[in-house]
Amino acid sequence: MIATLTERRDFLAAARARRAPAPAFLLQARRRREGEKAPADQTRVGYTCSKKVGNAVARNHAKRRLRAIARDVLPTFGKPGWDYVLIGRAEKTASRSYVDMKADLVRALQQIHAKRKKP
């Protein structure tokens, strides 16, 4: 099940966690800790676009596109117990093709969940 992030502290926590850049957006992701109020079997996602993306109409358009790709990709590639934040990029989020954006999100999720090598 996918829920939407609504609280500022969840967005701030994701901002301090893992990142995966993509041409049309930035993906931030973090694994929730035990004891957080969200159910452990739930995947949560948030969307944000700064004023650099454009006016309110442009920001809303970019967020709609981000919501659409998340709705298609996260049920398959997202993991329960994780929070994801998609951040729109100026001009790129609105102009990149939908198929490419979906592929970018899949790639970003694989990068986030890849095993990390210890130096």
Protein Blocks (a to p, Z undefined) as FASTA:
>chain_A
ZZddfbfklmmmmmmmccdddfkbccddddddehiabdfkbccddddddfklocfklmmm
mmmmmmmmmmmmmmmmmcehiacdddddehklmmpcfklmmmmmmmmmmmmmpccddZZ
